[in-house]
C-alpha cells in the first residue's frame, strides 16, 4: 500500500465493513479493505478500512453521522 494511508475503521463483521466502505465511496473517498480474518473461522480476526490521511476528518464525520 502507498504512503499516507491510515486506518479509519476496524470491525469483525464483513457486512459492516462493506457498509462503511460503500458509505465512504459514495462521498468519493477512496477506501482499501484489508481482511485479516482467518479463512477457516471467520469469527477470528478483523477487517480494516484504510483511507488517504487527507480525508480523515471528513470520513470520521461521515461514519459518526451514519451511526456506525
PyMOL commands that set and color helices and strands:
alter all, ss='L'
color gray80, all
select helices_A, chain A and resi 14-26+53-66
alter helices_A, ss='H'
color red, helices_A
select strands_A, chain A and resi 5-11+32-35+47-52
alter strands_A, ss='S'
color yellow, strands_A
deselect
rebuild
show_as cartoon
